[in-house]
Amino acid sequence: MKWIPFVGLFLLIGLPQHTEAQQLLMRLGDYNFKKGDYEGAAEIYERILDKHDTYAPATIKLAETYKKLNDLINAEHYYRESLQYPEAPHIMMLEYAQILQKKNKCKIAKIWYNKYAALYPNEERAQLLKRSCDYQEELMQKNAELYEVRSLWFNSASSDFSPTYFQDGIVFVSDRPVDPLAQGWIARNSEPVFNLFKVRTAPIDSSSFSVCNYMYVDPVLLPSPINSIYHEGSIAFSPNGKEAFLTRSGIVEEGFVTKGSNHLQLYQTRMFQNEWTEPELLSFNGKQFSIAYPALSYDNKYLYFASDMPGGYGGMDLYRVERIENRWGDIINLGPNINTEGDEVFPTLDATGRLYFASDGQIGLGGLDVYGVEEIAENDWSFPDNLGFPINTPSDDFGLIINEEGTCGYFSSNRTGSNDNIYSFSRPTASIQVIVYNDRTGELLPDALVKDSCTQNTLYTNVIGKAVFDVPLSRCCTFTATLEGYERKQMERCTENLFYGDEVTLEIPLRQRLSFGLTGIVFDQYTGLPLSNATVYLIKEGSNQPTATLVTTISGRFTFDLEEKACYSIQVTHGDYKSKKQEDICTMMDRSEVLLAKVYLDSNKEADE
């Protein structure tokens, strides 16, 4: 995944090869690295190692540089070399394991995941990632039948990523070459910048069997002031298309004057008389941290974004801020269910309010994977659901968007090389909304675990007892619902005669396991005091033998568990005496209940048989 870079270029000619020159080269390499010119940085670090092949600082930085470039072959080599040096940061163990996992070397990756997790047993990210390889096979299979993925012809040899819907097409980010007259800065600098492009789409036909089959018109550069002399990153448009929030960053140096910021920042622009206003910096941006990758809720109430601002869980975290009339409310971190010690980036939302994001800190296939969550209560999110293959791969996968019908969408991935490309996907599926409820009371049951036999997916029901499954068309699937305190239930639902995006409902009634008990006290009828060490027999109707036997405590008490829909009698003995049978103790109720009993035993004379 290509992060928005910054430009830095140095021509290194004839520098002397001694310690001072080596240190100068390191500073130049670090400068380029910091500015995002990773190819330039790699060239400098390689030059240092050509003369000093055991120089740890250059080896370590070169490993990080090739990781940024998604050059896995060189990254693996230099991470392995770096970890021989005691000055290598421990985090490189984790990063090395992720690179190995990306190259499908899970056996070795697990060794390094476990080494790092042993050093940091309290770091949740380490504990999650060390389990990633164990789930690799499951994630490669869980949604393989649900998505059809296509590469798009308008991708370039440069990086193309972060699509978003706008008007009659999609807008995306690219650093592809453009006409120098269109961007003045490119004419002054040999390095490309990231710009926003739009490609128009039109369905090839309207058949229900070819949903999401589009043709695409040549991408065009969005006009100024959306694009500028700086880098433009991902953008989010309001539902009515009259407002946009965009990521911008970059440094322009003119003589000794530096303009712009090397942090990612969010800007707001509005459509006025068919033209965009000059983007304005949002008030909650910071000078010492980045805010980027905006997403708007469908009701235009919340703005979501990623940031490495202080106080997060580590790396980039996801946040949201509420729009309150003409101002912004407090910035809210989305919490530990979503955010990890890694990076959570590129949030998007669908029409149902489901939040999608990319993370390298959750259990995944390697690199950035796409996850989906639902808000089950205010700022309380469900456990992230990894979308699995073919959306996710061992490479970086991110920036997923879905149309309002939920039938298709787009996402970004570098699965075929070092550069990002945009892919389309369709879901030849129907949605089955499983509703789980109490069969006696009709009460909707949250937190019930539901498993789908067709995809092997498991989901928990939300606060209204609902879990939504995408299942292949023309299939019959069995859904199994379980919840503590209830009997397990299986029901079947078929998707025959359904089309892309159709929604059907399956109601699963669960029978609550009722709990019945019998508690009582045995009294001495002569003294009126509780009688200890009395033997109490529980006899189920239709049986000649006791079902259970207990001896009363010092306080004369006894307790039995009873079965549902059954009748019992009890009898008490103490020495040579026994009580009359107490009968018709029945559990025919529709609710759990503890029955009470008092037994009087006359210890002065033998009780009647």
VOMITI-858114 format. One record per residue (C-alpha): residue in three letters; z, x, y. Coordinates in steps of 0.1 Angstrom, whole numbers, padded with zeros to 4 digits, always signed. Example, Ala and Ser with C-alpha at 12.3 -4.5 7.8 and 13.67 -1.06 7.14 Angstrom:
ALA+0078+0123-0045
SER+0071+0137-0011
END
This chain:
MET+0000+0000+0000
LYS-0011+0015+0033
TRP+0015+0014+0060
ILE+0002+0013+0095
PRO-0002+0049+0105
PHE-0002+0068+0137
VAL-0026+0094+0148
GLY-0019+0131+0148
LEU-0045+0159+0144
PHE-0042+0196+0145
LEU-0068+0224+0141
LEU-0052+0253+0124
ILE-0073+0284+0128
GLY-0062+0320+0121
LEU-0024+0316+0123
PRO-0006+0347+0110
GLN+0010+0344+0076
HIS+0047+0353+0081
THR+0080+0334+0084
GLU+0075+0322+0120
ALA+0040+0310+0112
GLN+0053+0293+0081
GLN+0079+0275+0101
LEU+0053+0265+0127
LEU+0030+0252+0100
MET+0059+0231+0086
ARG+0066+0217+0121
LEU+0029+0208+0125
GLY+0028+0193+0090
ASP+0060+0173+0097
TYR+0045+0161+0130
ASN+0014+0148+0113
PHE+0035+0132+0086
LYS+0057+0114+0111
LYS+0026+0102+0130
GLY+0010+0088+0098
ASP-0018+0114+0095
TYR-0009+0120+0058
GLU-0042+0137+0050
GLY-0037+0162+0078
ALA-0001+0167+0067
ALA-0011+0173+0031
GLU-0037+0199+0042
ILE-0011+0218+0061
TYR+0016+0217+0033
GLU-0010+0228+0008
ARG-0019+0258+0030
ILE+0017+0268+0030
LEU+0020+0266-0007
ASP-0012+0286-0012
LYS+0008+0316+0002
HIS+0044+0306-0008
ASP+0041+0285-0040
THR+0079+0282-0044
TYR+0087+0271-0009
ALA+0109+0240-0015
PRO+0105+0222+0019
ALA+0067+0222+0017
THR+0068+0211-0020
ILE+0091+0182-0012
LYS+0072+0170+0018
LEU+0039+0173-0001
ALA+0053+0151-0029
GLU+0062+0125-0003
THR+0028+0128+0014
TYR+0008+0122-0018
LYS+0031+0092-0025
LYS+0021+0078+0009
LEU-0015+0084+0001
ASN-0011+0067-0032
ASP-0025+0098-0049
LEU-0005+0094-0081
ILE-0019+0124-0099
ASN-0008+0149-0071
ALA+0024+0129-0063
GLU+0035+0131-0100
HIS+0029+0168-0100
TYR+0047+0176-0068
TYR+0077+0153-0075
ARG+0081+0170-0108
GLU+0080+0204-0090
SER+0104+0192-0062
LEU+0131+0180-0086
GLN+0135+0216-0098
TYR+0149+0225-0064
PRO+0186+0217-0057
GLU+0178+0207-0021
ALA+0155+0178-0033
PRO+0172+0145-0022
HIS+0185+0124-0051
ILE+0163+0095-0041
MET+0133+0115-0053
MET+0145+0108-0089
LEU+0140+0071-0082
GLU+0107+0076-0065
TYR+0095+0099-0093
ALA+0104+0072-0118
GLN+0084+0046-0099
ILE+0054+0068-0098
LEU+0057+0073-0136
GLN+0060+0036-0141
LYS+0028+0031-0119
LYS+0010+0054-0143
ASN+0023+0035-0173
LYS+0046+0063-0184
CYS+0076+0040-0189
LYS+0092+0061-0216
ILE+0097+0091-0192
ALA+0103+0068-0162
LYS+0133+0052-0179
ILE+0149+0087-0183
TRP+0147+0092-0145
TYR+0158+0057-0137
ASN+0188+0062-0159
LYS+0196+0096-0143
TYR+0195+0081-0108
ALA+0215+0050-0119
ALA+0242+0073-0135
LEU+0246+0091-0101
TYR+0248+0058-0082
PRO+0264+0032-0106
ASN+0272+0008-0077
GLU+0237+0008-0062
GLU+0222-0026-0073
ARG+0186-0014-0068
ALA+0191+0015-0093
GLN+0206-0009-0119
LEU+0177-0033-0114
LEU+0149-0008-0115
LYS+0161+0010-0146
ARG+0155-0024-0164
SER+0120-0027-0150
CYS+0103-0010-0179
ASP+0121-0032-0204
TYR+0105-0063-0187
GLN+0070-0048-0183
GLU+0055-0065-0213
GLU+0070-0098-0204
LEU+0057-0096-0168
MET+0022-0087-0180
GLN+0021-0118-0201
LYS+0041-0145-0183
ASN+0014-0158-0159
ALA-0017-0142-0174
GLU-0032-0176-0181
LEU-0023-0191-0147
TYR-0043-0170-0123
GLU-0080-0160-0120
VAL-0083-0129-0097
ARG-0116-0117-0080
SER-0124-0088-0059
LEU-0142-0097-0027
TRP-0175-0081-0015
PHE-0164-0077+0021
ASN-0138-0051+0013
SER-0147-0017+0027
ALA-0141+0020+0017
SER-0112+0018+0042
SER-0080-0001+0038
ASP-0082-0039+0040
PHE-0050-0059+0036
SER-0027-0087+0048
PRO-0049-0118+0049
THR-0039-0149+0067
TYR-0055-0183+0071
PHE-0070-0191+0105
GLN-0095-0219+0114
ASP-0125-0218+0091
GLY-0116-0185+0074
ILE-0091-0157+0070
VAL-0080-0129+0093
PHE-0071-0095+0078
VAL-0062-0060+0089
SER-0086-0030+0084
ASP-0091+0005+0096
ARG-0128+0003+0088
PRO-0152+0019+0113
VAL-0163-0003+0142
ASP-0188+0001+0170
PRO-0173+0027+0194
LEU-0183+0005+0223
ALA-0161-0023+0209
GLN-0129-0001+0209
GLY-0126+0023+0237
TRP-0099+0044+0221
ILE-0120+0051+0190
ALA-0146+0066+0213
ARG-0119+0091+0225
ASN-0104+0099+0192
SER-0119+0107+0158
GLU-0091+0089+0139
PRO-0096+0052+0131
VAL-0072+0026+0142
PHE-0061-0007+0125
ASN-0078-0038+0139
LEU-0078-0075+0130
PHE-0110-0089+0116
LYS-0121-0124+0108
VAL-0143-0135+0079
ARG-0155-0171+0077
THR-0154-0190+0044
ALA-0173-0220+0031
PRO-0170-0236-0004
ILE-0200-0231-0026
ASP-0197-0267-0038
SER-0172-0294-0039
SER-0168-0298-0077
SER-0133-0301-0090
PHE-0142-0274-0115
SER-0151-0248-0088
VAL-0121-0251-0065
CYS-0117-0220-0044
ASN-0152-0208-0051
TYR-0162-0196-0016
MET-0190-0177+0001
TYR-0180-0153+0029
VAL-0197-0144+0062
ASP-0197-0108+0074
PRO-0163-0099+0090
VAL-0162-0097+0128
LEU-0138-0079+0150
LEU-0114-0102+0168
PRO-0118-0099+0206
SER-0094-0083+0231
PRO-0066-0088+0238
ILE-0057-0095+0202
ASN-0071-0061+0194
SER-0062-0032+0216
ILE-0061+0006+0219
TYR-0031+0004+0196
HIS-0028-0003+0159
GLU-0028-0041+0151
GLY-0011-0051+0120
SER-0005-0084+0101
ILE-0007-0116+0122
ALA+0006-0151+0118
PHE-0009-0182+0134
SER+0008-0214+0142
PRO-0003-0245+0122
ASN-0023-0258+0151
GLY-0039-0224+0157
LYS-0028-0223+0193
GLU-0002-0195+0190
ALA+0000-0162+0171
PHE+0025-0135+0164
LEU+0011-0100+0156
THR+0023-0066+0146
ARG+0014-0037+0169
SER+0022-0001+0171
GLY+0007+0033+0181
ILE+0009+0062+0204
VAL-0018+0071+0228
GLU-0015+0104+0246
GLU-0034+0109+0278
GLY-0026+0144+0291
PHE+0012+0146+0292
VAL+0017+0109+0293
THR+0027+0091+0261
LYS+0021+0053+0259
GLY+0032+0029+0233
SER+0059+0030+0206
ASN+0059+0047+0172
HIS+0079+0017+0159
LEU+0063-0015+0146
GLN+0068-0043+0171
LEU+0061-0080+0172
TYR+0041-0096+0200
GLN+0034-0132+0209
THR+0001-0146+0223
ARG-0011-0182+0230
MET-0045-0198+0232
PHE-0053-0209+0268
GLN-0087-0223+0277
ASN-0102-0210+0244
GLU-0090-0174+0251
TRP-0059-0156+0239
THR-0033-0145+0265
GLU-0022-0109+0268
PRO+0003-0104+0239
GLU+0039-0102+0251
LEU+0066-0082+0234
LEU+0092-0104+0218
SER+0127-0101+0232
PHE+0144-0091+0200
ASN+0123-0060+0193
GLY+0143-0027+0194
LYS+0135+0008+0205
GLN+0151+0025+0175
PHE+0138+0003+0147
SER+0107-0016+0136
ILE+0100-0053+0134
ALA+0068-0063+0116
TYR+0048-0086+0093
PRO+0054-0121+0109
ALA+0053-0154+0091
LEU+0058-0189+0105
SER+0072-0219+0087
TYR+0049-0249+0084
ASP+0072-0269+0108
ASN+0069-0240+0133
LYS+0107-0239+0134
TYR+0114-0204+0119
LEU+0098-0170+0124
TYR+0102-0147+0095
PHE+0097-0109+0096
ALA+0106-0076+0081
SER+0128-0050+0098
ASP+0147-0018+0092
MET+0172-0027+0120
PRO+0208-0015+0115
GLY+0231-0037+0093
GLY+0206-0044+0066
TYR+0208-0037+0028
GLY+0185-0007+0030
GLY+0148+0001+0038
MET+0130-0029+0053
ASP+0148-0063+0050
LEU+0136-0098+0055
TYR+0150-0118+0084
ARG+0143-0151+0102
VAL+0150-0164+0136
GLU+0151-0200+0147
ARG+0130-0212+0176
ILE+0153-0234+0198
GLU+0131-0250+0225
ASN+0119-0221+0246
ARG+0142-0194+0233
TRP+0151-0177+0200
GLY+0183-0181+0182
ASP+0203-0155+0162
ILE+0185-0132+0139
ILE+0196-0140+0103
ASN+0193-0116+0074
LEU+0180-0135+0043
GLY+0208-0120+0022
PRO+0213-0100-0010
ASN+0194-0124-0033
ILE+0162-0112-0016
ASN+0170-0079+0001
THR+0177-0047-0018
GLU+0182-0010-0010
GLY+0144-0008-0012
ASP+0118-0024+0010
GLU+0112-0062+0013
VAL+0080-0068+0034
PHE+0051-0091+0041
PRO+0068-0125+0040
THR+0046-0156+0038
LEU+0053-0193+0033
ASP+0034-0221+0016
ALA+0032-0257+0025
THR+0062-0266+0004
GLY+0084-0240+0021
ARG+0084-0216-0008
LEU+0088-0180+0005
TYR+0067-0152-0009
PHE+0073-0115-0002
ALA+0067-0080-0016
SER+0095-0057-0028
ASP+0099-0024-0045
GLY+0136-0029-0051
GLN+0135-0058-0076
ILE+0126-0058-0113
GLY+0089-0054-0114
LEU+0058-0037-0127
GLY+0060-0007-0103
GLY+0054-0002-0066
LEU+0054-0033-0045
ASP+0054-0066-0065
VAL+0050-0101-0051
TYR+0080-0125-0056
GLY+0086-0162-0048
VAL+0119-0178-0038
GLU+0130-0212-0027
GLU+0158-0221-0002
ILE+0182-0241-0023
ALA+0207-0246+0006
GLU+0207-0233+0042
ASN+0200-0196+0039
ASP+0209-0197+0002
TRP+0179-0185-0018
SER+0170-0188-0054
PHE+0167-0156-0076
PRO+0133-0140-0069
ASP+0106-0149-0094
ASN+0082-0121-0101
LEU+0047-0136-0102
GLY+0037-0113-0130
PHE+0002-0101-0139
PRO-0026-0105-0128
ILE-0011-0109-0093
ASN+0012-0080-0098
THR+0002-0046-0114
PRO+0018-0012-0116
SER+0002-0005-0082
ASP+0012-0020-0048
ASP+0006-0058-0046
PHE+0016-0076-0014
GLY+0007-0101+0014
LEU+0000-0132-0008
ILE-0010-0165+0009
ILE-0017-0199-0008
ASN-0036-0228+0006
GLU-0020-0262+0013
GLU-0031-0277-0020
GLY-0016-0248-0040
THR-0048-0242-0058
CYS-0059-0208-0046
GLY-0052-0180-0021
TYR-0055-0143-0013
PHE-0034-0111-0016
SER-0037-0074-0011
SER-0035-0046-0037
ASN-0044-0009-0041
ARG-0049-0014-0079
THR-0083+0003-0080
GLY-0076+0033-0058
SER-0057+0048-0029
ASN-0070+0022-0004
ASP-0059-0014-0002
ASN-0083-0043-0009
ILE-0082-0080-0005
TYR-0084-0102-0036
SER-0088-0139-0041
PHE-0071-0159-0068
SER-0074-0194-0081
ARG-0049-0213-0103
PRO-0067-0234-0129
THR-0034-0252-0134
ALA-0015-0284-0128
SER+0020-0286-0115
ILE+0046-0303-0136
GLN+0077-0312-0117
VAL+0105-0314-0141
ILE+0134-0336-0131
VAL+0167-0332-0150
TYR+0194-0359-0147
ASN+0225-0373-0164
ASP+0213-0400-0188
ARG+0245-0420-0183
THR+0249-0419-0146
GLY+0214-0410-0133
GLU+0229-0381-0114
LEU+0204-0353-0106
LEU+0215-0321-0122
PRO+0211-0288-0103
ASP+0212-0254-0120
ALA+0199-0267-0153
LEU+0178-0240-0171
VAL+0143-0252-0180
LYS+0119-0232-0202
ASP+0082-0239-0206
SER+0067-0231-0240
CYS+0032-0225-0227
THR+0040-0197-0202
GLN+0075-0188-0215
ASN+0087-0192-0178
THR+0122-0202-0172
LEU+0134-0218-0140
TYR+0167-0233-0127
THR+0166-0267-0112
ASN+0172-0269-0074
VAL+0198-0290-0056
ILE+0178-0322-0063
GLY+0175-0314-0100
LYS+0138-0302-0098
ALA+0120-0272-0112
VAL+0082-0269-0107
PHE+0060-0252-0133
ASP+0024-0243-0131
VAL+0008-0248-0165
PRO-0027-0243-0178
LEU-0051-0273-0179
SER-0058-0291-0212
ARG-0026-0279-0229
CYS+0005-0296-0242
CYS+0037-0278-0233
THR+0073-0283-0245
PHE+0100-0282-0218
THR+0135-0274-0229
ALA+0164-0282-0206
THR+0199-0268-0211
LEU+0231-0271-0189
GLU+0266-0262-0197
GLY+0285-0293-0208
TYR+0253-0311-0218
GLU+0233-0315-0250
ARG+0201-0295-0251
LYS+0169-0316-0247
GLN+0132-0310-0254
MET+0103-0331-0241
GLU+0065-0326-0241
ARG+0040-0330-0213
CYS+0002-0325-0216
THR-0023-0316-0189
GLU-0053-0332-0204
ASN-0075-0351-0180
LEU-0059-0333-0151
PHE-0077-0311-0125
TYR-0068-0281-0103
GLY-0036-0287-0083
ASP-0028-0321-0098
GLU+0009-0328-0098
VAL+0027-0348-0125
THR+0064-0355-0132
LEU+0084-0351-0163
GLU+0119-0365-0164
ILE+0144-0350-0188
PRO+0176-0370-0193
LEU+0205-0349-0205
ARG+0235-0364-0224
GLN+0267-0350-0212
ARG+0290-0337-0239
LEU+0321-0358-0234
SER+0355-0343-0239
PHE+0383-0363-0254
GLY+0418-0354-0261
LEU+0451-0369-0273
THR+0483-0357-0259
GLY+0518-0371-0266
ILE+0555-0366-0270
VAL+0577-0374-0300
PHE+0611-0388-0291
ASP+0642-0392-0312
GLN+0648-0429-0310
TYR+0685-0425-0315
THR+0692-0400-0287
GLY+0661-0407-0265
LEU+0654-0370-0263
PRO+0621-0352-0272
LEU+0621-0341-0308
SER+0609-0305-0315
ASN+0595-0293-0349
ALA+0582-0327-0358
THR+0550-0327-0378
VAL+0522-0348-0363
TYR+0492-0359-0385
LEU+0459-0369-0369
ILE+0439-0391-0393
LYS+0403-0401-0386
GLU+0392-0436-0395
GLY+0377-0438-0430
SER+0395-0406-0442
ASN+0425-0404-0466
GLN+0434-0369-0455
PRO+0447-0357-0421
THR+0420-0343-0398
ALA+0445-0320-0381
THR+0482-0313-0382
LEU+0505-0299-0355
VAL+0542-0292-0350
THR+0557-0304-0318
THR+0569-0279-0292
ILE+0605-0275-0280
SER+0596-0303-0255
GLY+0584-0325-0283
ARG+0547-0323-0272
PHE+0515-0323-0292
THR+0478-0321-0283
PHE+0446-0329-0303
ASP+0409-0326-0295
LEU+0391-0358-0305
GLU+0354-0365-0313
GLU+0332-0388-0293
LYS+0327-0424-0306
ALA+0355-0422-0332
CYS+0388-0439-0340
TYR+0420-0423-0352
SER+0456-0430-0362
ILE+0486-0407-0360
GLN+0518-0404-0380
VAL+0549-0382-0374
THR+0574-0368-0399
HIS+0606-0349-0393
GLY+0627-0339-0423
ASP+0630-0370-0446
TYR+0619-0394-0418
LYS+0584-0405-0408
SER+0571-0429-0382
LYS+0549-0459-0386
LYS+0512-0452-0381
GLN+0498-0456-0346
GLU+0462-0469-0350
ASP+0432-0478-0329
ILE+0431-0445-0309
CYS+0394-0447-0301
THR+0370-0426-0280
MET+0343-0452-0272
MET+0343-0446-0234
ASP+0313-0432-0214
ARG+0334-0406-0196
SER+0357-0378-0207
GLU+0393-0388-0210
VAL+0426-0376-0223
LEU+0445-0404-0242
LEU+0483-0406-0241
ALA+0508-0414-0269
LYS+0545-0417-0272
VAL+0560-0418-0307
TYR+0596-0427-0314
LEU+0611-0416-0347
ASP+0645-0430-0358
SER+0663-0400-0373
ASN+0693-0422-0383
LYS+0675-0441-0410
GLU+0644-0438-0430
ALA+0615-0454-0412
ASP+0594-0481-0428
GLU+0565-0468-0449
END
